[in-house]
Amino acid sequence: MFSPNSHPWSADETLGRHLEKRGVSRREFLEFCGGLCAMLGLGSSFVPRMAHALQSMKRPSVIWLQLQECTGCVESVIRTSEPTIGNLVLDLISLDYQHTLMAAAGHQAEAALQSSMKENAGKYLLVVTGSVPLAENGIYLTIGGRTAKTILEEAAAGAAGVVAVGACAHWGSVQAARPNPTGAVGVGDIVKDKPVVNIAGCPPISDVVTATIVHYLTMGRMPATDAEGRPTFAYGARIHDQCSRRANFDAGQFVTSFDDEAARNGWCLYRVGCKGPSTFSPCPIFQWNSGTSWPIGAGHPCIGCTERQFWDTMTPFYDRLPDVAGFGVERTADLIGAALAAGATAGVAAHAAATAIHQARRRPLPVVDAPVRSDPPAPPAAKE
Amino acid sequence: MSSATAPVEHLPRTGNYRWVQLWGIPLRVMHWAAAISIVVLAVTGLYIGKPYFMTSGEASSHFLMGWMRLLHFIAAGILVMTAIVRIYWLFAGNRYERWTALIPWHPRDIRNFFRQARAYLLVRPEEAPRYLGHNPLQQLSYTGLYALALLQAITGFALYGQYDSTSFFFRLLNWIGPLLGGMPNVRFVHHVLTWAFIIYIPIHVYMSIRADVLDRNSTISSIVSGGRMVRADEAFEDD
């Protein structure tokens, strides 16, 4: 599709010209634009606009900070079964500073970061993966002797836009799970003076990152976001409502254990703890690894990784409801509820028996005489 | 053995009776609509919480969970309507139905709260204060049920709103998830409160039957007919 090593994207060259030199046909380029427009929920009338914007784009400067993270998000973003234009764009624009992909190291790399921030002040796009540890003055993560908080604040100050990629940059992910020993927080907790777009997920789908960056390059602004700062084009709908197993849910067909007949039939994973009903993500539509598959498609319940605090709130991953603390893992809310209901029934039965015994000891059950007398006795004085 | 201290039911079995109007038609309709919808909500809710039976064959020929959810949502809508009627009737009803009857605020009623609790706990019905409407314990218990229903409605509609992040209920209630620590916790609270309703049913039914049997003053029929026949010579705390 394109030659990976023909020539570098020089600063005065447009993207259209550059792609042409690398062997990308106009048809392929328009296909890419059409796909992205569909992903962003834009009509086909936007395709020429996007194509024009991308074609005439000069090489944008992107600084990619990797903080407290596992590099899984970078793996997700660069992993495709075949190189696509989107992948190429990401590769190209993230060249300035990216720990995993850049060639430079040590002082050279830090110098590249500083000079890029200085040259493109106010214009570069800041992409962040990883959380920011704040405990003990941030000593849990230092790069070149400086804490993650200092590095992020400095880089965000001159950024035109901030994109937080992955659950770590979103809210802290596993290192922010209780008890959060390093005091990890997300990018949005540090950068308050400009909007932060959160590409949620552990890891997120690379196409969402591409689409968000292309939206920024085409429109000159970030896409619309929800209350969590997640782009609504991707995170506007629940997994449950887009799921290929939804028909089985509605029909009442559920997997009860991972080796049963229902699991082999590909029925709904609701009973084995699927968090799809609480999770907003485009996984069923975009899927992973160039649309190969996705967790529920492969028979694993959703763990809700695009939601804040999912390590704490979505666990246990293989049960529908949280455990009841203090009763052990086998004691579910239903067992306790049923026990209390049985207890209440037994209690009222015992009370009824006690009342009956009490009444029987006091007197025989009274009988109302009929007919009513026409001269009633004087009413007894009211109590009190 | 306690005939000397028992001023009330100890009475002659004869005499004049009078009709006391207690519950208006809106309140009675609301009671039975709420009762039916609570039973439907509990049964379908427990199925939705843990689908305990399943269909087989092609998914396209069944809609079990779909019907369960539809029934659940319809019953929830009916319960909300009964709540609206009840709130209106808190201001439009008589003194046994008004908002002033929600909690025992009168010193006499506060005193009777303890007398009533003692009578229940020690199984001494003859020592209980006599009320035409709700006794202080009943007032608190029904007010507690209203609070329970409110929590259940908030968590329920927060869960319902999840189907569409632009829906009215999503926008109205999307603060509840972060407040309780995530939607699974909202689901958990909703589930546990269901059991509170289920536990309430046998207690409520027992107390009603017990009062009807012991006091012989048509407590149960009052929620159908709207009032009670009581002896003309019997004195009540809230007469």
Interface residues (C-beta under 8 A of the other chain):
Chain A: D226 A227 T232 G236 A237 R238 H240 D241 A247 N248 F249 D250 A251 G252 Q253 F254 A262 W267 Y270 R271 K275 P277 S278 F280 G304 E307 R308 Q309 F310 D312 T313 M314 R320 L321 P322 A333 D334 I336 G337 A338 L340 A341 A344 T345 G347 V348 H351 A352 A354 T355 H358 Q359 R361 R362 R363 P366 V367 V368 D369 V372 R373 P376 P377 A378 P379 P380 A381 A382 K383 E384
Chain B: M1 S2 S3 P7 E9 L11 P12 R13 T14 G15 N16 Y17 L46 G49 K50 P51 F53 M54 T55 S56 A59 S60 S61 H62 F63 L64 M65 G66 M68 R108 Y120 V123 R124 P125 E126 P129 R130 Q162 Y163 D164 S165 T166 N174 P178 G181 G182 M183 P184 N185 R187 F188 H191 V192 T194 W195 I198 I199 P202 I203 Y206 M207 R210 L214 R216 A232 D233 E234 A235
